[in-house]
Amino acid sequence: MFIRYTALPTAFLFFSSCTVSTAPATSAQAQSSPPTWNLIPGMPAYPDPNDIYSAGRPGLLSPVVKDFPADVYVPQNRMNRVSVIDQTTFKVLHHFPTEREPQHVTPSWDLKTL
């Protein structure tokens, strides 16, 4: 189930929906070559190919997200829902239902889909 939002937490960016190549490598290749990322179409490359989180470092977030609210998405797997909490006031803003036992809330690389 995909839920469309225009505002997602700014702590997340460009590191979901990607995989690392599973092609076998020699030990010399593994030590000297950065990983090969299989990015989805339209997704920009990582600033540092050795660091999957490199696009989310301070100062590197897209200007598109600068005015997004600082909300935290908390999965509640026994209740089959996700709570949205304002991290500045700690107030629960709302809940949205999920199918079954949500465990992780991760936005897509373009921050349009959870």
MOLINVEN-V477887 format. One record per backbone hydrogen bond with DSSP energy under -0.5 kcal/mol. NH is the residue of the N-H (numbers start at 1). CO is the residue of the C=O. Records with the same first field share a line. If there is no record, write none. Layout:
# MOLINVEN-V477887
NH->CO + CO
This chain:
# MOLINVEN-V477887
5->112
12->9
14->109
15->13
19->38
21->36
30->26
31->27
32->28
33->29
37->35
38->19
39->37
43->40
51->48
54->51
56->53
57->54
60->57
65->62
66->63
68->65
71->69
72->85
74->72 + 83
75->73
76->81
77->75
79->76
80->76
81->76
82->96
83->74
84->94
85->72 + 83
86->91
87->70 + 85
90->86
93->84 + 91
94->84
96->82
98->80
101->77
106->104 + 114
108->113
111->108
114->3
